[in-house]
């Protein structure tokens, strides 16, 4: 039985770096499982759109798709926008929705990978304070996940970790950097908890001007690629069980 197509659903951005990063992540994911067809679509700003990709897949005879929201938390896009657009899928095309990416230990590993690539080492953890800087949301559930992720990083050995947000809620990145300095932390690193470049990640970078280290966005890290496949497998499992029974 042909496995369901993995459709990565990203937010989209006017910044071309966003789509390039999403496509790189899709290639990394496909590289881990060559038998799996991986497609990408965007909710806004960027083409191809989700309806266009679903129509194209249906026209090609595809009958089973797993749509995976490329989101770190269950905020508005995960709860409203994506379910709404998927409900308009063409007749005859079965679309199952995977869970969002976070929370996951693999995301913590991806954050630390980017910090080490920026010049830190595991030996620096106990003397380095982190600002975990996310996009921010009006959804309290999403922001609570970011706060818990910050606590998980603190438990992983970083001397102090503060969450920050680029929009919707406070504190901003620069405020969290100042707070860590006020607490006596001598080395401060900013870890953008975002997947791809764009307007809000640029705002995070600007707010990190007084930090000692600024890590890159999560991007097409091996941990993210593996996490996409875990979420895909969990959503695709019912079809595979049915196929085995038949």
Beta strands, then each sheet from edge to edge (+ up, - down):
strand 1: 5-10
strand 2: 38-42
strand 3: 64-69
strand 4: 94-97
strand 5: 128-134
strand 6: 160-165
strand 7: 187-192
strand 8: 213-214
sheet 1: 2+ 1+ 3+ 4+
sheet 2: 6+ 5+ 7+ 8+
end
